[in-house]
Amino acid sequence: MTLPIRNVAIIAHVDHGKTTLVDSLLKQSGIFREGEDVPDCVMDSNDLERERGITILSKNTAVRYKDTLINIVDTPGHADFGGEVERVLGMVDGCVLIVDANEGPMPQTRFVLKKALEKGLRPIVVVNKIDRPRADPHTAVDKVLDLFLELGADDDQCDFPYLFASGLAGFAKNELEDEDKDMQPLFEAILRHVPPPVGDPEKPLQLQVTTLDYSEYLGRIVIGRIHNGTINAGQQAALVKEDGKIVKAKISKLMGFEGLSRVELEKSSAGNLVAVAGFTDANIGETITCPNEPQALPLIKVDEPTLQMTFSVNDSPFCGKEGDFVTSRQIRDRLMRELQTNVALRVEETDSPDKFGVSGRGELHLGILIETMRREGYEFQVSQPQVIYREVNGQPCEPYELLALDVAEEAVGGCIERLGQRKGEMQDMQMSGSGRSQLEFVIPARGLIGFRGEFMRITRGDGIMNHSFLDYRPILGDISARRNGVLISFEEGVATFYALKNAEDRGSFFIIPGTKVYKGMIVGENNRPQDLELNLCKTKQLTNHRAASGDELVQLQAPVEMSLERALEYIGPDELVEITPESIRLRKMSKKFARR
């Protein structure tokens, strides 16, 4: 006897509390042993997800409630990982839309909701973080309704059930006046409003691949939903490829989900979410089916990439000193391996064997890949991100983004001015009573490259910025980028305190005394528009009157810390970011010098 099933996705804007809410559902479903050490954000399994507090890959889990198996899929909220959200919605029959009680719907809320409504799902709205100061749950519900109407939801979808919750405190309730108890109201709402999966176990097998995983022991693992039929461990099956080709293979392992772990299954039938091993070259959207009468399901289309950058072998004077994997073959193999699980990524060979064109959904999407490779010991360099142009009706077009800002009132003027220079058009502006303003812009994607750093400076780190892909429109004219030039090292050596102190009035530095530098390396930002070369290795000539200890009381300005994201945003078209496991350096492209 198989349990009744419900398949539900958790969707929301970034940082509205999806993963924390799933944590509470898991803890209260009784899947953890008493006394078991359970980390926060238990679904964010990789290090980068934990550090940044964002979900990058969609994750499957399953809980039991009142003899019903509830398959829950936690999805990323960031626009750069929209490809993940899109696919996951094809696996489920309902979704829980989480909205922050303070912020209300944000750009990514619009994106994920639009995708859910297109799939014909009827969302359950959960207004989260109601225990925070400045929370206004009822206004958030009204704004969500406005968004539903704006996106053309039908009457049935607009009549959505809503709950008030706090993922962190671990409770959900139907009315604000109710007592803060536990997550039971949300479990009940899922059983009541999410329909059971449709699918006929008697028909031939059809399983659509929606997520890919990789195991050292089992090879490629495909995760998907059984639309029709029954699947058994060890049976023969056929994979219908994108081009219609049929590949036969044996299902070496069949797994279901239970809490955070995968459990081996002998068989499973229509409606369930399973993981299958045995198909080494399966890709997203393809169908695993019965070998005797193969029937493919419609392919899943994933949004195309909008940004491209060049990955190349590091050829700086310091190349090969800090990384374990430095050759073009090693970099190529790693990028090809990434393609196996990262669906929204594209990798192209170029006319040079040392360079690869890598396209993704946005700066964050590519930044995550770079950071992952760096931690694995790879050393390489990347160019400035460029937008990908397309031809629409014979006219060259570029991608546009919908940008939403939440800033303090005193920063509004600065934001409007900067975005005007970057060809942004303001669509809406709302003042809230708490001294903050919400601005909405439509802006070319290239206008956003390098804007985040400026935005943080204008708002003094207090602003919230979010954007999502809107559409392709005719190309606008030139966009003014960085206004200041850079400071470049004049020779190879070690930067000295004396030289940095003398050059302090020229601009701000990215390095500290004792940093190794080379000719052509970017060491800071000039106060003026042009680039300036500096000798940073100059030492003080010591005499009886000028002692080395004379500098001890003098202080240098704090350097500007160049994180990976900041470096990618900062560089110009003729500059590169050199990435090694230990360092992130900026350099000029044209300055290629042999080691001395």
URGIVEN-V138543 format. One record per backbone hydrogen bond with DSSP energy under -1.0 kcal/mol. NH is the residue of the N-H (numbers start at 0). CO is the residue of the C=O. Records with the same first field share a line. If there is no record, write none. Layout:
# URGIVEN-V138543
NH->CO, CO
This chain:
# URGIVEN-V138543
5->68
7->70
8->93
9->72
10->95
15->12
20->16
21->17
22->18
23->19
24->20
25->21
26->22
27->23
30->25
35->32
43->40
44->42
49->45
50->46
51->47
52->48
58->73
60->71
62->69
64->67
67->64
68->3
69->62
70->5
71->60
72->7
73->58
74->9
80->77
81->78
83->80
84->80
85->81
86->82
87->83
88->84
89->86
90->87
92->6
93->6
95->8
96->123
97->10
98->125
100->127
103->99
109->105
110->106
111->107
112->108
113->109
114->110
115->111
116->112
117->113
118->114
119->116
120->115
123->94
124->160
125->96
126->162
127->98
129->164
131->128
134->131
135->100
139->135
140->136
141->137
142->138
143->139
144->140
145->141
146->142
147->143
148->144
149->145
150->146
151->148
152->147
157->153
158->154
159->157
162->124
163->172
164->126
165->170
169->165
170->165
171->181
172->163
177->174
180->178
186->182
187->183
188->184
189->185
190->186
191->187
192->188
193->189
202->199
205->227
206->287
207->224
208->285
209->222
210->222
212->220
214->218
218->214
220->212
221->275
222->210
223->273
225->271
226->205
227->205
228->199
230->267
232->265
233->250
234->231
236->248
237->288
238->246
239->286
240->244
243->240
246->238
248->236
250->234
251->249, 276
252->276
254->274
255->262
257->260
258->61
260->257
262->255
264->253
267->230
269->228
270->225
271->268
273->223
274->254
275->221
276->252
284->208
285->282
286->239
287->206
288->237
289->204
305->359
306->359
307->385
308->357
310->355
311->380
312->353
318->315
320->317
323->376
324->376
330->326
331->327
332->328
333->329
334->330
335->331
336->332
337->333
338->334
340->337
341->337
345->358
347->356
349->354
354->351
355->310
356->347
357->308
358->345
359->306
365->361
366->362
367->363
368->364
369->365
370->366
371->367
372->368
373->369
374->370
375->371
376->373
377->372
378->324
379->578
380->311
381->576
382->309
385->307
387->305
389->396
391->394
394->391
396->389
397->472
399->470
400->442
401->467
402->440
403->465
404->438
405->463
406->436
408->434
410->407
411->408
414->410
415->411
416->412
417->413
418->414
419->415
420->416
421->417
422->419
423->418
424->441
426->439
427->439
429->437
431->435
434->431
436->406
437->429
438->404
439->427
440->402
441->424
442->400
444->398
446->443
447->444
450->447
454->450
455->451
456->452
457->453
458->454
460->455
461->458
463->405
465->403
467->401
469->399
472->397
474->395
484->527
486->523
487->531
488->520
489->533
492->516
494->514
495->535
499->495
500->496
501->497
502->498
505->502
507->524
509->522
513->494
514->511
516->492
519->488
520->517
521->585
522->486
523->486
524->507
525->484
526->505
531->485
533->487
549->546
551->548
553->550
559->508
562->560
566->562
567->563
568->564
569->565
570->566
574->571
575->586
576->381
577->584
578->379
579->582
584->577
586->575
587->519
588->573
591->589
